[in-house]
């Protein structure tokens, strides 16, 4: 992941944002990470369907699993 110092980010913000890759960048101060800038549209796109085939749902997903009588 690409890192950029906060001062450089401040000076070149628009240019950096225009060339932002899908992995984003880490903004640092004194060599320590303080922020991560990622493209908005791609931030959650990888999460959709990410667990397909990795998890199993047992039972009714919309049920609490408890039996109850609302009429009595």
C-alpha positions, 0 to 999 in steps of 0.5 A, spaced: 500 500 500 502 506 498 504 511 503 504 519 503 506 524 508 500 528 511 504 535 508 505 532 501 498 529 501 495 537 503 500 540 497 497 535 492 491 532 495 487 533 488 492 530 484 493 524 489 485 523 489 485 523 481 490 518 481 487 514 487 488 506 486 483 501 488 487 499 494 487 507 496 493 510 500 495 511 507 497 518 510 502 518 515 505 523 520 512 523 522 512 516 519 506 513 523 499 512 519 493 517 521 488 515 515 487 511 510 484 514 503 480 509 499 475 510 493 468 511 495 465 506 490 470 500 491 470 501 499 464 496 500 464 493 493 468 487 495 464 485 501 458 484 497 458 476 496 464 475 500 462 470 504 458 466 499 460 459 500 463 460 506 458 460 511 452 456 512 445 458 515 441 453 519 434 454 521 430 460 519 434 466 518 428 470 520 426 466 526 428 467 534 428 460 535 423 461 540 416 458 540 410 463 543 403 464 543 401 471 541 393 470 542 393 468 549 
